[in-house]
Amino acid sequence: MAEGRARAAWAHTSSLLALVANVNRDPKRQRPFRPADFDPYAEEGGRDLVIPHAGIRVLKQVFIDGKGAL
């Protein structure tokens, strides 16, 4: 039962993460995200997601200066 609850929680969380990622993505440069991209229990993969590397300056711009990221 505990694993089923964890899978259900991740299914919900991964759906929300995909929604937020799709709202903030550049449609010309990236493919749409699927909930399976964020779900560690997903069977069909989604592990091909590449996280871009950004320096610490990006965090300063976003959280301290209030400017948009990248």
Phi and psi in degrees as a GROMACS rama.xvg file:
@    title "Ramachandran Plot"
@    xaxis  label "Phi"
@    yaxis  label "Psi"
@TYPE xy
-65.3387  -38.9979  ALA-2
-68.41  -37.7681  GLU-3
-62.9839  -39.5214  GLY-4
-66.3322  -40.2983  ARG-5
-65.3625  -40.5623  ALA-6
-63.4217  -41.3551  ARG-7
-65.8963  -40.7728  ALA-8
-64.7996  -41.3635  ALA-9
-68.8709  -33.6923  TRP-10
-62.9278  -41.9672  ALA-11
-67.3179  -48.2823  HIS-12
-64.0076  -41.5309  THR-13
-67.584  -31.1382  SER-14
-65.192  -42.8398  SER-15
-66.4622  -40.0265  LEU-16
-64.6083  -40.2673  LEU-17
-64.7746  -39.4854  ALA-18
-61.6505  -47.9181  LEU-19
-65.2509  -41.6474  VAL-20
-65.2151  -38.4698  ALA-21
-70.7581  -31.1171  ASN-22
-67.7702  -34.6062  VAL-23
-99.4922  3.43969  ASN-24
-87.3018  161.137  ARG-25
-91.353  110.754  ASP-26
-64.1051  -20.0935  PRO-27
-83.8698  -20.3538  LYS-28
-111.22  -18.0237  ARG-29
-131.816  153.482  GLN-30
-80.196  158.494  ARG-31
-64.4603  141.113  PRO-32
-81.2817  147.171  PHE-33
-113.083  153.922  ARG-34
-56.5254  -29.9985  PRO-35
-64.5353  -21.7452  ALA-36
-66.4912  -23.7708  ASP-37
-111.94  -5.27188  PHE-38
-95.0225  116.561  ASP-39
-69.636  -17.5955  PRO-40
-93.3756  0.742573  TYR-41
-64.4016  135.766  ALA-42
-81.7227  -39.2094  GLU-43
-85.6291  13.0816  GLU-44
103.316  -140.401  GLY-45
100.401  3.54418  GLY-46
-82.595  2.20844  ARG-47
-86.0203  8.41082  ASP-48
-69.5477  126.413  LEU-49
-107.649  123.182  VAL-50
-92.358  121.453  ILE-51
-69.1701  144.928  PRO-52
-84.8854  132.292  HIS-53
-135.417  147.809  ALA-54
-79.7349  177.73  GLY-55
-67.9229  -20.7212  ILE-56
-63.0491  -31.052  ARG-57
-64.5779  -41.8596  VAL-58
-63.3431  -40.3287  LEU-59
-63.6332  -41.9892  LYS-60
-63.1313  -42.0774  GLN-61
-74.5677  -49.3027  VAL-62
-92.8464  -26.4235  PHE-63
-104.25  -49.7445  ILE-64
-79.9427  -21.1972  ASP-65
78.6274  14.9395  GLY-66
-89.6249  161.016  LYS-67
-67.9724  155.498  GLY-68
-82.4544  148.92  ALA-69
